[in-house]
């Protein structure tokens, strides 16, 4: 198959759904298999196409920490606002991030107060603004997992080559593996399989998830973002459980290779180094989970340029985003869901992001029973 439409063909979707349901009936698990889709894009695929209603009760979908906007800590938003409100700054950000709440509002509110904040689609857009506005300091909000890190790295390489001194990045690039380890090490988390994110896997390669097999005996399948992509990954995990196997299966072969994108990996390694620790919304402080600029690129580090002193800020009272990110709760378990927290007035980041689990439940009117934590 070559085209997206082919991965949405109803007859093929329903045939694969029937196959999965038959296998689940034969497996007859004593409890639903808890399968975590790491990426928020997969969460929206499930509910947008009604896959949760087509698959029988033998599978319970658990939502993971793979949405970069959802794990942005509140203090990082505060830092972004602090920089953006300086007179000589044009602050550039991906669209989702400008609505993520910090301690006292978000970047959108700062823009309404007069800050020059612009939505861009690429860090190269921000670099172009720096060239066009030499009298201004252009700061790009560099966030995300391995998917969005290479564009930042390549942009910084270009900025260095061209000696563009009025460009910098506020960096919150993070790594998927430490986040998954944080979730899997939680004694309350009980998973039977993991659907790995397609976008991250394009960069890192299929081998990135081998630790899930070796250390956690957890079946893994990498998936794309169309219905058939996701269903093929589900079928793979059900087969592995049925046959008492633990493998990493690539169900997104048209985009993902075994070893990943070497050019992207090289760019990351040239520009970034592992941070001692990084703070995550919901997961707390995780060692060696973030990236910081190497010494050769520190002149482009906005946190150093603006002498920021980050202070960790607790989540809003009543917000359950942390438990949802860890796979310990569903959005509907939160007392604020669809009441005090809506897309128009979000309390937590999961209601803001276009990949957020709370956003998916709200948008597609999903009802869910509380997650079962007993072993």
C-alpha positions in Angstrom: 0.0 0.0 0.0 1.3 3.5 -0.9 -1.4 6.0 0.1 -2.9 7.0 3.4 -6.4 6.3 2.2 -5.4 2.6 1.8 -4.7 2.5 5.5 -8.2 3.6 6.3 -10.2 1.3 4.0 -13.2 0.2 6.1 -13.4 -3.4 4.8 -9.7 -4.0 5.6 -10.1 -2.3 9.0 -13.1 -4.5 9.9 -11.4 -7.6 8.7 -8.4 -7.0 11.0 -10.7 -6.0 13.9 -12.5 -9.3 13.5 -9.2 -11.2 13.4 -8.0 -9.5 16.6 -11.3 -10.1 18.4 -11.2 -13.8 17.4 -7.7 -14.1 18.8 -8.8 -12.4 22.0 -11.7 -14.8 22.4 -9.4 -17.7 22.0 -6.9 -16.2 24.4 -9.7 -15.6 26.9 -7.6 -13.5 29.3 -8.8 -13.4 33.0 -8.6 -9.6 32.8 -8.3 -7.2 29.8 -4.8 -6.9 28.4 -3.5 -3.5 29.3 -1.7 -2.1 26.3 -0.1 1.3 26.5 0.1 3.5 23.4 3.0 5.8 24.2 2.3 8.5 21.7 -0.6 10.9 22.0 -1.0 10.7 18.3 -2.0 7.1 18.8 -4.5 8.0 21.5 -6.3 10.3 19.0 -6.2 7.6 16.4 -7.9 5.2 18.7 -10.8 7.5 19.5 -11.0 9.4 16.2 -11.7 6.2 14.3 -13.6 4.5 17.1 -11.1 1.6 17.5 -11.9 1.4 21.2 -15.5 0.5 20.3 -14.5 -2.0 17.6 -12.1 -4.0 19.7 -13.8 -6.2 22.3 -13.3 -5.9 26.1 -10.2 -8.1 26.0 -8.1 -5.0 25.6 -7.9 -1.9 27.8 -6.0 1.1 26.3 -3.6 2.8 28.7 -2.2 6.2 27.8 1.5 6.9 28.1 3.9 9.8 28.5 4.8 10.4 24.8 3.2 13.8 24.2 6.0 16.4 24.5 3.6 19.3 25.3 1.9 17.2 28.0 5.1 16.7 29.9 6.2 20.3 29.8 6.7 21.4 33.4 5.0 24.5 34.7 8.3 26.2 35.5 9.5 25.9 31.9 6.4 27.8 30.8 7.2 30.5 33.4 10.7 30.8 32.0 9.3 31.1 28.5 7.0 33.9 29.6 9.8 35.7 31.4 11.9 35.8 28.3 9.0 36.6 25.9 8.0 39.7 27.9 11.4 41.4 27.4 11.1 44.3 25.1 13.8 43.3 22.6 12.6 39.6 22.2 10.6 37.9 19.5 9.6 34.6 21.1 8.8 31.7 18.7 7.0 28.5 19.6 5.1 25.6 18.1 1.4 26.2 18.3 0.4 23.8 21.1 2.9 25.1 23.5 1.5 28.6 23.7 -1.6 27.4 25.5 0.1 25.2 28.1 -0.6 26.8 31.6 2.2 27.8 33.8 1.9 29.1 37.3 0.4 32.4 36.2 -1.1 31.9 32.8 0.3 30.9 29.5 2.2 32.3 26.5 -1.0 33.2 24.8 -1.9 35.5 27.7 1.5 37.0 27.6 1.0 37.7 23.9 -2.3 39.5 24.8 -0.4 41.6 27.2 1.9 42.8 24.4 4.7 40.2 24.2 5.9 39.5 20.6 5.1 35.8 20.4 4.9 34.1 17.1 3.8 30.5 16.1 6.3 28.8 13.8 6.3 25.4 12.1 10.1 24.9 12.3 13.1 26.3 14.1 14.3 27.4 10.7 11.4 29.8 10.6 12.7 31.4 13.8 16.2 31.5 12.4 14.9 33.3 9.3 13.3 35.9 11.6 16.6 36.4 13.3 18.1 37.3 9.9 15.3 39.6 9.0 15.3 41.4 12.4 19.0 41.9 13.4 17.9 44.5 16.0 15.8 41.9 17.9 16.7 38.8 19.9 14.9 35.8 18.5 14.3 32.9 21.0 12.9 29.6 19.8 11.1 27.3 22.3 12.8 24.0 21.5 10.7 21.2 22.9 10.0 17.6 22.2 11.3 14.1 22.0 13.8 12.7 19.5 11.3 13.5 16.7 11.8 17.3 17.0 15.4 17.4 18.3 17.1 17.0 14.9 15.5 20.1 13.3 16.7 22.1 16.4 20.2 20.6 16.0 20.4 21.3 12.3 19.2 24.9 12.8 21.8 25.5 15.5 24.5 24.2 13.2 23.4 26.6 10.6 23.2 29.5 13.0 26.7 28.8 14.1 28.1 28.5 10.6 26.4 31.8 9.7 27.4 33.5 13.0 23.9 34.6 13.7 24.3 36.1 17.2 20.7 37.3 17.8 19.3 33.7 17.8 18.9 31.4 20.8 16.8 28.5 22.0 15.0 27.8 25.3 15.7 24.1 25.3 13.4 21.3 26.7 14.3 18.4 24.5 13.8 15.1 26.2 14.3 11.4 25.7 11.8 8.7 25.4 13.6 5.8 27.0 14.1 7.4 30.5 10.4 8.3 30.6 9.3 4.8 29.7 11.7 3.4 32.4 10.1 5.7 34.9 6.7 4.4 34.1 7.7 0.7 33.9 9.6 0.9 37.2 6.4 2.0 39.0 5.1 -1.0 41.0 1.5 0.1 40.4 1.8 -0.1 36.6 0.8 -3.3 35.0 1.2 -3.6 31.2 0.9 -6.5 28.8 2.3 -4.7 25.8 3.5 -1.4 24.4 2.7 0.3 21.1 5.8 2.3 20.3 5.5 5.7 18.6 6.2 5.9 14.9 7.7 9.4 14.7 10.3 8.8 17.4 11.2 5.4 16.0 12.0 7.0 12.6 14.9 8.8 14.3 15.9 6.2 16.9 15.2 3.0 15.0 13.4 -0.2 16.0 16.3 -1.4 18.2 15.5 1.5 20.6 12.9 -0.6 22.4 14.9 -3.8 23.0 15.3 -2.9 26.7 11.6 -3.4 27.1 12.0 -7.0 26.1 15.3 -7.6 27.9 14.6 -5.9 31.2 10.8 -5.8 31.5 9.7 -8.8 29.5 7.2 -6.6 27.7 6.1 -7.2 24.1 6.5 -4.1 21.8 5.1 -3.2 18.4 5.9 0.0 16.5 3.0 1.6 14.7 2.1 4.4 12.3 -0.9 6.6 12.9 -3.6 5.3 10.6 -6.2 2.7 11.7 -4.6 -0.2 10.0 -1.2 0.8 11.3 -2.4 0.7 14.9 -4.4 -2.4 14.5 -1.5 -4.3 13.0 0.5 -3.4 16.1 -2.4 -4.6 18.4 -2.5 -7.9 16.5 1.2 -8.3 17.0 1.0 -7.8 20.7 -2.0 -10.1 21.1 -0.1 -12.8 19.1 3.0 -12.4 21.3 0.9 -12.7 24.5 -0.9 -15.7 23.1 2.4 -17.4 22.2 4.3 -16.4 25.3 6.7 -14.4 23.2 8.5 -11.1 23.9 9.7 -9.3 20.8 10.0 -5.9 19.2 8.0 -6.0 16.0 8.1 -3.3 13.4 4.6 -2.7 12.1 5.6 0.6 10.4 8.2 -0.6 8.0 7.4 2.0 5.4 9.0 4.6 7.7 11.0 2.9 10.5 14.2 1.0 10.1 16.2 -1.1 12.5 18.8 1.5 13.3 17.0 4.7 12.5 18.1 7.9 10.8 21.9 8.2 11.1 22.1 11.8 9.8 19.5 12.9 12.4 21.4 11.0 15.2 24.7 12.6 14.1 23.2 16.1 14.2 21.8 15.5 17.7 25.2 14.1 19.0 27.0 17.1 17.5 24.9 19.7 19.2 23.5 18.1 22.4 24.8 16.3 25.5 22.9 14.5 28.2 21.7 16.6 31.1 22.2 15.3 34.6 18.5 15.4 35.1 15.4 17.0 33.6 12.0 17.8 35.1 8.8 16.4 33.6 5.3 17.4 34.3 3.7 14.4 36.0 6.8 12.2 36.2 9.0 14.6 38.3 12.8 14.7 38.0 14.3 12.0 35.9 18.1 11.5 35.7 19.7 11.7 32.2 16.4 12.2 30.5 17.0 15.6 28.9 19.4 17.3 26.5 21.4 20.4 26.9 23.7 22.3 24.5 27.3 21.3 24.2 29.9 23.9 25.1 30.4 24.8 21.4 26.7 25.8 21.2 26.2 27.3 24.7 26.2 30.9 23.2 22.8 29.9 21.8 21.4 28.8 25.1 18.6 31.2 26.2 18.6 30.0 29.8 22.2 31.1 30.1 21.8 34.3 28.0 18.9 35.4 30.2 20.3 34.0 33.5 17.2 32.0 34.4 16.9 30.3 37.8 14.2 27.7 37.4 12.2 26.7 40.5 10.0 23.6 40.4 6.3 24.4 40.7 3.7 21.9 41.9 0.7 20.9 39.7 -2.6 22.6 40.3 -4.7 21.3 43.1 -7.0 18.5 41.9 -5.3 18.0 38.6 -4.7 14.3 37.7 -2.5 14.8 34.6 0.4 13.1 36.4 -1.6 9.8 37.0 -2.8 9.8 33.4 0.7 10.2 32.0 1.9 7.4 34.2 -0.9 5.1 33.0 -2.5 5.0 36.5 -5.7 6.8 35.6 -8.0 7.7 32.8 -8.8 11.4 32.0 -12.4 10.8 33.2 -11.1 9.8 36.6 -10.0 13.5 37.2 -12.6 15.5 39.1 -11.7 18.6 37.0 -12.3 16.8 33.6 -14.9 18.7 31.5 -15.8 20.8 34.5 -13.0 23.0 35.8 -10.7 21.9 33.0 -11.8 22.2 29.3 -10.0 23.0 26.1 -11.2 26.6 26.4 -9.9 26.9 30.0 -7.4 24.1 30.5 -5.9 23.4 34.0 -3.6 20.6 32.8 -1.4 20.2 29.8 -3.2 17.1 28.6 -6.3 19.1 27.9 -4.3 21.6 25.8 -2.2 19.5 23.4 -3.7 18.2 20.2 -2.1 14.9 21.2 -3.2 15.0 24.9 -5.3 12.2 26.3 -7.7 14.6 28.0 -8.2 16.5 24.8 -9.0 13.2 23.0 -11.5 12.1 25.6 -13.2 15.6 25.6 -13.2 15.9 21.8 -14.5 12.4 21.1 -16.8 12.3 24.1 -15.1 9.2 25.5 -16.5 7.4 28.6 -14.1 5.1 30.5 -14.2 3.1 33.6 -11.4 3.8 36.2 -8.3 1.9 35.4 -7.7 -1.3 37.5 -4.4 -1.1 39.4 -4.5 -4.5 41.2 -1.9 -7.0 40.0 
